[in-house]
């Protein structure tokens, strides 16, 4: 049932305001097309996530070796989590459920997560360390699932309204305004699409029987636009426009999956691929970009060619490459005077894998930037032409969406361990 989440956060989904009342193309809200959404994960302590897994293991080891007041300080208790909080295991994980105050074992294997758009980091998957882990997301995270993540809206920002990932996302927004996470499927195994009941038959009647949950996701990636009322997804009147948008959306999906789910890893054509031209130093600051030479400088390190589109790519008004770098520069090198607790356990030198990840990110952003003109062209066509609006969906019985579709499905494919090794009854 919806209500207060741990820590007093209200997870009830409010009724959306009317769309199309201020900016961009008119159409139904994403909140109605994909009605089940989840608020972002709230860790409550920064040290449980990091750009590298080795730091997380080292932080855990230091914590469990500590005792008394030092252990309490390092743990960083909150109202939602202390060392004595009783919690269930994260769904699908084998993390401990005994009181953390008694924990002396090895660190659970860190898992890869999407820390905001296009930034892949690591998390210690232990429910005792995470204030609000959103277990409903973990229950449906499997090899079939895809997660659509809304970005914080910034007026007049031309960046994408949504992104997609195969990793479990924490929902972090670069603009500081939390977006919601929308799983494509409500159940594991790619079962029960998270679409408004009756939507697929209506779309198939208009655009053809080839419409699937994944093609709807592709259309949303291509056509979604921010608005004061929420993310708007215009629906075209004709099948040709739909096919055009789905084709574009599938390309966006392929790129953003970054090799997951059998997709091909993004690659730029030969001669345009970025390479390290000068070795990245142990502490690579500052970051700068030379548009004329197409060089990204990390201290004395040099990466090129870096297209201007990759450097200027922004989400929620924030330059993606700069944010990615700042998050890593802040946790690299000898801890400064402002570093405290377990956050001070960090790499002393820039890890080689971060450079490889940087080259992959430059490639991804360059290719996404190349597709932006096609997205803008589609948006212009949708704004100028007729479409399927809320009135048509109401007439077809798709809207308004019933409350059951906005709540998570009852999922319990296996017993979940509760506090102190008991089994949870859901």
LOLOMI-436463 format. One record per residue (C-alpha): residue in one letter; x, y, z. Coordinates in steps of 0.001 Angstrom, whole numbers, plus 500000, padded with zeros to 6 digits. Layout:
# LOLOMI-436463
@residu=A; xx=X; yy=Y; zz=Z
...
# end
This chain:
# LOLOMI-436463
@residu=X; xx=500000; yy=500000; zz=500000
@residu=X; xx=501318; yy=503486; zz=499327
@residu=X; xx=502218; yy=505632; zz=502299
@residu=X; xx=505157; yy=506740; zz=504316
@residu=X; xx=508483; yy=505165; zz=503411
@residu=X; xx=511315; yy=504654; zz=505866
@residu=X; xx=512579; yy=507914; zz=507224
@residu=X; xx=509184; yy=509587; zz=506916
@residu=X; xx=509264; yy=510077; zz=503128
@residu=X; xx=505852; yy=509984; zz=501523
@residu=X; xx=505940; yy=507564; zz=498576
@residu=X; xx=502339; yy=508141; zz=497534
@residu=X; xx=502018; yy=509148; zz=493885
@residu=X; xx=500128; yy=512410; zz=493605
@residu=X; xx=497692; yy=512962; zz=490769
@residu=X; xx=499538; yy=514765; zz=487952
@residu=X; xx=498547; yy=518177; zz=486711
@residu=X; xx=497240; yy=518650; zz=483199
@residu=X; xx=499856; yy=518486; zz=480459
@residu=X; xx=500461; yy=520813; zz=477575
@residu=X; xx=499844; yy=524043; zz=479460
@residu=X; xx=503057; yy=525898; zz=478936
@residu=X; xx=505872; yy=524541; zz=476830
@residu=X; xx=506680; yy=521936; zz=474215
@residu=X; xx=504410; yy=519521; zz=472364
@residu=X; xx=501138; yy=518443; zz=473916
@residu=X; xx=500367; yy=514855; zz=474798
@residu=X; xx=499766; yy=512437; zz=477642
@residu=X; xx=502069; yy=512435; zz=480634
@residu=X; xx=504713; yy=509776; zz=481083
@residu=X; xx=503191; yy=509319; zz=484532
@residu=X; xx=500053; yy=507980; zz=482842
@residu=X; xx=501740; yy=505878; zz=480158
@residu=X; xx=504117; yy=504159; zz=482631
@residu=X; xx=502111; yy=504528; zz=485846
@residu=X; xx=504280; yy=502635; zz=488343
@residu=X; xx=507218; yy=504725; zz=489435
@residu=X; xx=509617; yy=504627; zz=492379
@residu=X; xx=511382; yy=507462; zz=494156
@residu=X; xx=515209; yy=507551; zz=494109
@residu=X; xx=517279; yy=505383; zz=496428
@residu=X; xx=518446; yy=507247; zz=499527
@residu=X; xx=521623; yy=505781; zz=501019
@residu=X; xx=521851; yy=508090; zz=504037
@residu=X; xx=525664; yy=507769; zz=504061
@residu=X; xx=528012; yy=508615; zz=501219
@residu=X; xx=530622; yy=505954; zz=501930
@residu=X; xx=528472; yy=503036; zz=500684
@residu=X; xx=528893; yy=504166; zz=497054
@residu=X; xx=532074; yy=504910; zz=495114
@residu=X; xx=533388; yy=505069; zz=491538
@residu=X; xx=535622; yy=502057; zz=492328
@residu=X; xx=534798; yy=498783; zz=494078
@residu=X; xx=538183; yy=498488; zz=495833
@residu=X; xx=537470; yy=501541; zz=497998
@residu=X; xx=534184; yy=500020; zz=499154
@residu=X; xx=535861; yy=496793; zz=500250
@residu=X; xx=538551; yy=498754; zz=502096
@residu=X; xx=535929; yy=500914; zz=503823
@residu=X; xx=534000; yy=497855; zz=504968
@residu=X; xx=537154; yy=496208; zz=506309
@residu=X; xx=538084; yy=499305; zz=508288
@residu=X; xx=534580; yy=499566; zz=509712
@residu=X; xx=534251; yy=495968; zz=510882
@residu=X; xx=537733; yy=496083; zz=512448
@residu=X; xx=536802; yy=499169; zz=514473
@residu=X; xx=535026; yy=499010; zz=517809
@residu=X; xx=533208; yy=501182; zz=520290
@residu=X; xx=532866; yy=504892; zz=519571
@residu=X; xx=535115; yy=504742; zz=516516
@residu=X; xx=532899; yy=502140; zz=514863
@residu=X; xx=529802; yy=504194; zz=515643
@residu=X; xx=531382; yy=507303; zz=514141
@residu=X; xx=532529; yy=505489; zz=511020
@residu=X; xx=529123; yy=503893; zz=510492
@residu=X; xx=527477; yy=507377; zz=510435
@residu=X; xx=524096; yy=506496; zz=511990
@residu=X; xx=520902; yy=508214; zz=510861
@residu=X; xx=517319; yy=508146; zz=512075
@residu=X; xx=516603; yy=505337; zz=509596
@residu=X; xx=519754; yy=503249; zz=510156
@residu=X; xx=521951; yy=502552; zz=513148
@residu=X; xx=524166; yy=499571; zz=513864
@residu=X; xx=521241; yy=498029; zz=515768
@residu=X; xx=518488; yy=498528; zz=513171
@residu=X; xx=516636; yy=495314; zz=512269
@residu=X; xx=516194; yy=494949; zz=508493
@residu=X; xx=515366; yy=492354; zz=505874
@residu=X; xx=517844; yy=491276; zz=503223
@residu=X; xx=517756; yy=493097; zz=499906
@residu=X; xx=515656; yy=491029; zz=497482
@residu=X; xx=517874; yy=488811; zz=495392
@residu=X; xx=520923; yy=489465; zz=497594
@residu=X; xx=522508; yy=487333; zz=500280
@residu=X; xx=523530; yy=490224; zz=502541
@residu=X; xx=523393; yy=489850; zz=506306
@residu=X; xx=520271; yy=490514; zz=508358
@residu=X; xx=521802; yy=490326; zz=511832
@residu=X; xx=522444; yy=493551; zz=513701
@residu=X; xx=525372; yy=495302; zz=512032
@residu=X; xx=526927; yy=495932; zz=515444
@residu=X; xx=527790; yy=492207; zz=515448
@residu=X; xx=529122; yy=492124; zz=511858
@residu=X; xx=532698; yy=490894; zz=511407
@residu=X; xx=532494; yy=489118; zz=508046
@residu=X; xx=533755; yy=490065; zz=504576
@residu=X; xx=532267; yy=492814; zz=502466
@residu=X; xx=529344; yy=491782; zz=500246
@residu=X; xx=530441; yy=491892; zz=496620
@residu=X; xx=529815; yy=495466; zz=495393
@residu=X; xx=527281; yy=495812; zz=492588
@residu=X; xx=527327; yy=498154; zz=489617
@residu=X; xx=524614; yy=500824; zz=489702
@residu=X; xx=523601; yy=503806; zz=487590
@residu=X; xx=524449; yy=506863; zz=489688
@residu=X; xx=522434; yy=509397; zz=487763
@residu=X; xx=522459; yy=509569; zz=483946
@residu=X; xx=525421; yy=507945; zz=482182
@residu=X; xx=527537; yy=507500; zz=485352
@residu=X; xx=528180; yy=503930; zz=486459
@residu=X; xx=529424; yy=503514; zz=490021
@residu=X; xx=529479; yy=500843; zz=492753
@residu=X; xx=527335; yy=500157; zz=495815
@residu=X; xx=527675; yy=497856; zz=498834
@residu=X; xx=524412; yy=495862; zz=498550
@residu=X; xx=523665; yy=495584; zz=502266
@residu=X; xx=520253; yy=496725; zz=503455
@residu=X; xx=521640; yy=497560; zz=506883
@residu=X; xx=523705; yy=500361; zz=505338
@residu=X; xx=521063; yy=501976; zz=503103
@residu=X; xx=518395; yy=504233; zz=504567
@residu=X; xx=515826; yy=503735; zz=501788
@residu=X; xx=516908; yy=501023; zz=499349
@residu=X; xx=513605; yy=500713; zz=497450
@residu=X; xx=513281; yy=496885; zz=497724
@residu=X; xx=510533; yy=496970; zz=495082
@residu=X; xx=513194; yy=497895; zz=492516
@residu=X; xx=515556; yy=495119; zz=493602
@residu=X; xx=512721; yy=492556; zz=493313
@residu=X; xx=512240; yy=493230; zz=489623
@residu=X; xx=515889; yy=493855; zz=488678
@residu=X; xx=516952; yy=490942; zz=486472
@residu=X; xx=518375; yy=490184; zz=483027
@residu=X; xx=515111; yy=491212; zz=481349
@residu=X; xx=514536; yy=494502; zz=483130
@residu=X; xx=515191; yy=498011; zz=481849
@residu=X; xx=514799; yy=501148; zz=483956
@residu=X; xx=513639; yy=504486; zz=482592
@residu=X; xx=514904; yy=507388; zz=484710
@residu=X; xx=513427; yy=510889; zz=484612
@residu=X; xx=515804; yy=513819; zz=484880
@residu=X; xx=515240; yy=516907; zz=486958
@residu=X; xx=513570; yy=519582; zz=484854
@residu=X; xx=515475; yy=522806; zz=484239
@residu=X; xx=513611; yy=525496; zz=482223
@residu=X; xx=514981; yy=526062; zz=478705
@residu=X; xx=517409; yy=523150; zz=479021
@residu=X; xx=517749; yy=521309; zz=475669
@residu=X; xx=519054; yy=518112; zz=477243
@residu=X; xx=517211; yy=514770; zz=477311
@residu=X; xx=514199; yy=514390; zz=479574
@residu=X; xx=514833; yy=510706; zz=480322
@residu=X; xx=517516; yy=508056; zz=480055
@residu=X; xx=517495; yy=504265; zz=480249
@residu=X; xx=519755; yy=501731; zz=481924
@residu=X; xx=519978; yy=497997; zz=482502
@residu=X; xx=521653; yy=498646; zz=485868
@residu=X; xx=519705; yy=499309; zz=489018
@residu=X; xx=519523; yy=503139; zz=489130
@residu=X; xx=519688; yy=505253; zz=492252
@residu=X; xx=517659; yy=508007; zz=490562
@residu=X; xx=520181; yy=510745; zz=491356
@residu=X; xx=519543; yy=513929; zz=489371
@residu=X; xx=522357; yy=516280; zz=488315
@residu=X; xx=520122; yy=519274; zz=489001
@residu=X; xx=519446; yy=518145; zz=492552
@residu=X; xx=515773; yy=517599; zz=491743
@residu=X; xx=515008; yy=513914; zz=492146
@residu=X; xx=513539; yy=512129; zz=489162
@residu=X; xx=511471; yy=508976; zz=489380
@residu=X; xx=512523; yy=505514; zz=488275
@residu=X; xx=510121; yy=503544; zz=486062
@residu=X; xx=510825; yy=499833; zz=485489
@residu=X; xx=509704; yy=498603; zz=482087
@residu=X; xx=508246; yy=495448; zz=483634
@residu=X; xx=506312; yy=495047; zz=486865
@residu=X; xx=507470; yy=491470; zz=487460
@residu=X; xx=510737; yy=489556; zz=486983
@residu=X; xx=511280; yy=487695; zz=483736
@residu=X; xx=510032; yy=490549; zz=481555
@residu=X; xx=506441; yy=489934; zz=482641
@residu=X; xx=503584; yy=492444; zz=482894
@residu=X; xx=504707; yy=495628; zz=481166
@residu=X; xx=504565; yy=498760; zz=483274
@residu=X; xx=502124; yy=500414; zz=480890
@residu=X; xx=498668; yy=501797; zz=481471
@residu=X; xx=496130; yy=498946; zz=481226
@residu=X; xx=494653; yy=498940; zz=477738
@residu=X; xx=497384; yy=501135; zz=476235
@residu=X; xx=499042; yy=498453; zz=474084
@residu=X; xx=495786; yy=497428; zz=472291
@residu=X; xx=495046; yy=501097; zz=471509
@residu=X; xx=498542; yy=501675; zz=470123
@residu=X; xx=498426; yy=498447; zz=468097
@residu=X; xx=495109; yy=499451; zz=466568
@residu=X; xx=496646; yy=502755; zz=465477
@residu=X; xx=500227; yy=501803; zz=464582
@residu=X; xx=500156; yy=498047; zz=463872
@residu=X; xx=500516; yy=494761; zz=465707
@residu=X; xx=504298; yy=495129; zz=466003
@residu=X; xx=503886; yy=497534; zz=468961
@residu=X; xx=505474; yy=496029; zz=472083
@residu=X; xx=506417; yy=497281; zz=475522
@residu=X; xx=510000; yy=497799; zz=474306
@residu=X; xx=508893; yy=499794; zz=471258
@residu=X; xx=506840; yy=502028; zz=473562
@residu=X; xx=509980; yy=502519; zz=475650
@residu=X; xx=511918; yy=503388; zz=472483
@residu=X; xx=509274; yy=505938; zz=471490
@residu=X; xx=509447; yy=507542; zz=474945
@residu=X; xx=513247; yy=507846; zz=474690
@residu=X; xx=512905; yy=509613; zz=471354
@residu=X; xx=509864; yy=511799; zz=472008
@residu=X; xx=509634; yy=512600; zz=475737
@residu=X; xx=509815; yy=516284; zz=476598
@residu=X; xx=509838; yy=518071; zz=479962
@residu=X; xx=506972; yy=520379; zz=480890
@residu=X; xx=505837; yy=522203; zz=484023
@residu=X; xx=503237; yy=519458; zz=484548
@residu=X; xx=505746; yy=516628; zz=484227
@residu=X; xx=507350; yy=514656; zz=481432
@residu=X; xx=505096; yy=514725; zz=478337
@residu=X; xx=505096; yy=512012; zz=475659
@residu=X; xx=503349; yy=513159; zz=472455
@residu=X; xx=501792; yy=510343; zz=470436
@residu=X; xx=501554; yy=510793; zz=466643
@residu=X; xx=498458; yy=510363; zz=464541
@residu=X; xx=500089; yy=508232; zz=461844
@residu=X; xx=501989; yy=504952; zz=461845
@residu=X; xx=504843; yy=506298; zz=459706
@residu=X; xx=505751; yy=508924; zz=462296
@residu=X; xx=505526; yy=506299; zz=465036
@residu=X; xx=507881; yy=503967; zz=463139
@residu=X; xx=510330; yy=506826; zz=462606
@residu=X; xx=510379; yy=507653; zz=466310
@residu=X; xx=510675; yy=504032; zz=467395
@residu=X; xx=513642; yy=503525; zz=465073
@residu=X; xx=515352; yy=506563; zz=466597
@residu=X; xx=514467; yy=505411; zz=470103
@residu=X; xx=515907; yy=501954; zz=469495
@residu=X; xx=519203; yy=503553; zz=468515
@residu=X; xx=519130; yy=505644; zz=471699
@residu=X; xx=518357; yy=502504; zz=473679
@residu=X; xx=521200; yy=500547; zz=472075
@residu=X; xx=523695; yy=503281; zz=472882
@residu=X; xx=522586; yy=503791; zz=476459
@residu=X; xx=522665; yy=500078; zz=477266
@residu=X; xx=526440; yy=500252; zz=476624
@residu=X; xx=526806; yy=496594; zz=475692
@residu=X; xx=524288; yy=495192; zz=478198
@residu=X; xx=521480; yy=492826; zz=477181
@residu=X; xx=523475; yy=491679; zz=474168
@residu=X; xx=523665; yy=495177; zz=472678
@residu=X; xx=526759; yy=496241; zz=470771
@residu=X; xx=529034; yy=498585; zz=472709
@residu=X; xx=528972; yy=502133; zz=471297
@residu=X; xx=531825; yy=502834; zz=468865
@residu=X; xx=532768; yy=505882; zz=466861
@residu=X; xx=534071; yy=505455; zz=463310
@residu=X; xx=537790; yy=505015; zz=462820
@residu=X; xx=539656; yy=508300; zz=463048
@residu=X; xx=537033; yy=509730; zz=465400
@residu=X; xx=537663; yy=507440; zz=468336
@residu=X; xx=539158; yy=509093; zz=471431
@residu=X; xx=542567; yy=507919; zz=472632
@residu=X; xx=544940; yy=508822; zz=475435
@residu=X; xx=547587; yy=511030; zz=473836
@residu=X; xx=549420; yy=511826; zz=477094
@residu=X; xx=549226; yy=509669; zz=480211
@residu=X; xx=546738; yy=510726; zz=482871
@residu=X; xx=548693; yy=511737; zz=486010
@residu=X; xx=547979; yy=510306; zz=489488
@residu=X; xx=545961; yy=513410; zz=490446
@residu=X; xx=544627; yy=514761; zz=487121
@residu=X; xx=543451; yy=518296; zz=487878
@residu=X; xx=542246; yy=520581; zz=486510
@residu=X; xx=539902; yy=519433; zz=483748
@residu=X; xx=539751; yy=521616; zz=480624
@residu=X; xx=538675; yy=521398; zz=476998
@residu=X; xx=540199; yy=522900; zz=473862
@residu=X; xx=537454; yy=523096; zz=471248
@residu=X; xx=539856; yy=523987; zz=468425
@residu=X; xx=542120; yy=521004; zz=469033
@residu=X; xx=539286; yy=518792; zz=470336
@residu=X; xx=541466; yy=517897; zz=473319
@residu=X; xx=540253; yy=517045; zz=476797
@residu=X; xx=542975; yy=517788; zz=479334
@residu=X; xx=543104; yy=516078; zz=482734
@residu=X; xx=545985; yy=517894; zz=484360
@residu=X; xx=548909; yy=516956; zz=482126
@residu=X; xx=546941; yy=514085; zz=480602
@residu=X; xx=545473; yy=514465; zz=477132
@residu=X; xx=542545; yy=512673; zz=475489
@residu=X; xx=541578; yy=513348; zz=471866
@residu=X; xx=539727; yy=513644; zz=469609
@residu=X; xx=536820; yy=514656; zz=471836
@residu=X; xx=533941; yy=516126; zz=469785
@residu=X; xx=532401; yy=519356; zz=471009
@residu=X; xx=529058; yy=517563; zz=471183
@residu=X; xx=530435; yy=515211; zz=473838
@residu=X; xx=531934; yy=518059; zz=475880
@residu=X; xx=528774; yy=520196; zz=475695
@residu=X; xx=526339; yy=517357; zz=476374
@residu=X; xx=524226; yy=518384; zz=479353
@residu=X; xx=521551; yy=516778; zz=481481
@residu=X; xx=519359; yy=519018; zz=483641
@residu=X; xx=521622; yy=521916; zz=482715
@residu=X; xx=524791; yy=520218; zz=483998
@residu=X; xx=527681; yy=519289; zz=481692
@residu=X; xx=527881; yy=515491; zz=481949
@residu=X; xx=531642; yy=515083; zz=481429
@residu=X; xx=532480; yy=517704; zz=484029
@residu=X; xx=530197; yy=516137; zz=486619
@residu=X; xx=531607; yy=512659; zz=485932
@residu=X; xx=535150; yy=513967; zz=486391
@residu=X; xx=534374; yy=516030; zz=489500
@residu=X; xx=532907; yy=513016; zz=491271
@residu=X; xx=536135; yy=511110; zz=490727
@residu=X; xx=538587; yy=513947; zz=491308
@residu=X; xx=536883; yy=514509; zz=494667
@residu=X; xx=537746; yy=510970; zz=495828
@residu=X; xx=541196; yy=510578; zz=494278
@residu=X; xx=544548; yy=511313; zz=495911
@residu=X; xx=545547; yy=511885; zz=499507
@residu=X; xx=542526; yy=512852; zz=501642
@residu=X; xx=542226; yy=516571; zz=502263
@residu=X; xx=541315; yy=518281; zz=505486
@residu=X; xx=537625; yy=518055; zz=504571
@residu=X; xx=537703; yy=514255; zz=504154
@residu=X; xx=536371; yy=512459; zz=507212
@residu=X; xx=535365; yy=508986; zz=508250
@residu=X; xx=535178; yy=506224; zz=505690
@residu=X; xx=534957; yy=508702; zz=502808
@residu=X; xx=538677; yy=509284; zz=503397
@residu=X; xx=539346; yy=505686; zz=502270
@residu=X; xx=539927; yy=506308; zz=498565
@residu=X; xx=542341; yy=505670; zz=495694
@residu=X; xx=545652; yy=507502; zz=496163
@residu=X; xx=546093; yy=507698; zz=492386
@residu=X; xx=543764; yy=507832; zz=489397
@residu=X; xx=542904; yy=504181; zz=488556
@residu=X; xx=543518; yy=503007; zz=485008
@residu=X; xx=539959; yy=501721; zz=484721
@residu=X; xx=538633; yy=505259; zz=485153
@residu=X; xx=540489; yy=506324; zz=482028
@residu=X; xx=538909; yy=503450; zz=480097
@residu=X; xx=535499; yy=504449; zz=481432
@residu=X; xx=536156; yy=508040; zz=480380
@residu=X; xx=536875; yy=506976; zz=476790
@residu=X; xx=533643; yy=504958; zz=476777
@residu=X; xx=531688; yy=507922; zz=478150
@residu=X; xx=533116; yy=510328; zz=475550
@residu=X; xx=532074; yy=507869; zz=472842
@residu=X; xx=528560; yy=507514; zz=474251
@residu=X; xx=527991; yy=511254; zz=474628
@residu=X; xx=529370; yy=511989; zz=471148
@residu=X; xx=526959; yy=509507; zz=469586
@residu=X; xx=524007; yy=510748; zz=471661
@residu=X; xx=524826; yy=514321; zz=470627
@residu=X; xx=524749; yy=513275; zz=466975
@residu=X; xx=521174; yy=512036; zz=467457
@residu=X; xx=519911; yy=515224; zz=469128
@residu=X; xx=519037; yy=516950; zz=465806
@residu=X; xx=516826; yy=513995; zz=464878
@residu=X; xx=515094; yy=514215; zz=468252
@residu=X; xx=514502; yy=517943; zz=467769
@residu=X; xx=513187; yy=517348; zz=464258
@residu=X; xx=510776; yy=514739; zz=465636
@residu=X; xx=509678; yy=517136; zz=468367
@residu=X; xx=508964; yy=519828; zz=465778
@residu=X; xx=506911; yy=517456; zz=463656
@residu=X; xx=504913; yy=516297; zz=466670
@residu=X; xx=504224; yy=519875; zz=467754
@residu=X; xx=503052; yy=520848; zz=464268
@residu=X; xx=500948; yy=517801; zz=463439
@residu=X; xx=497880; yy=516095; zz=464925
@residu=X; xx=498369; yy=513437; zz=467552
@residu=X; xx=496736; yy=511072; zz=469985
@residu=X; xx=496019; yy=513129; zz=473080
@residu=X; xx=494562; yy=512549; zz=476500
@residu=X; xx=490986; yy=512867; zz=475227
@residu=X; xx=491441; yy=509931; zz=472843
@residu=X; xx=492990; yy=507806; zz=475585
@residu=X; xx=490143; yy=508679; zz=477930
@residu=X; xx=487606; yy=507746; zz=475269
@residu=X; xx=489375; yy=504393; zz=474851
@residu=X; xx=489255; yy=503752; zz=478604
@residu=X; xx=493033; yy=503951; zz=479066
@residu=X; xx=492778; yy=507081; zz=481194
@residu=X; xx=492395; yy=507711; zz=484030
@residu=X; xx=494795; yy=505060; zz=485263
@residu=X; xx=493560; yy=503061; zz=488259
@residu=X; xx=495531; yy=503114; zz=491502
@residu=X; xx=496527; yy=499391; zz=491341
@residu=X; xx=498622; yy=500129; zz=488230
@residu=X; xx=500520; yy=502801; zz=490174
@residu=X; xx=501526; yy=500382; zz=492928
@residu=X; xx=504184; yy=497637; zz=492704
@residu=X; xx=502977; yy=494147; zz=491854
@residu=X; xx=503027; yy=491488; zz=494559
@residu=X; xx=506293; yy=489723; zz=493793
@residu=X; xx=507630; yy=486883; zz=495933
@residu=X; xx=509268; yy=484254; zz=493753
@residu=X; xx=511369; yy=483039; zz=496683
@residu=X; xx=511563; yy=483469; zz=500418
@residu=X; xx=513270; yy=486659; zz=501510
@residu=X; xx=515318; yy=486610; zz=504659
@residu=X; xx=514011; yy=488915; zz=507360
@residu=X; xx=515761; yy=490402; zz=510397
@residu=X; xx=518109; yy=488047; zz=512257
@residu=X; xx=517659; yy=485262; zz=509714
@residu=X; xx=513888; yy=484941; zz=509908
@residu=X; xx=511883; yy=484780; zz=506696
@residu=X; xx=509894; yy=487780; zz=505546
@residu=X; xx=506186; yy=487384; zz=504825
@residu=X; xx=505051; yy=489740; zz=502083
# end
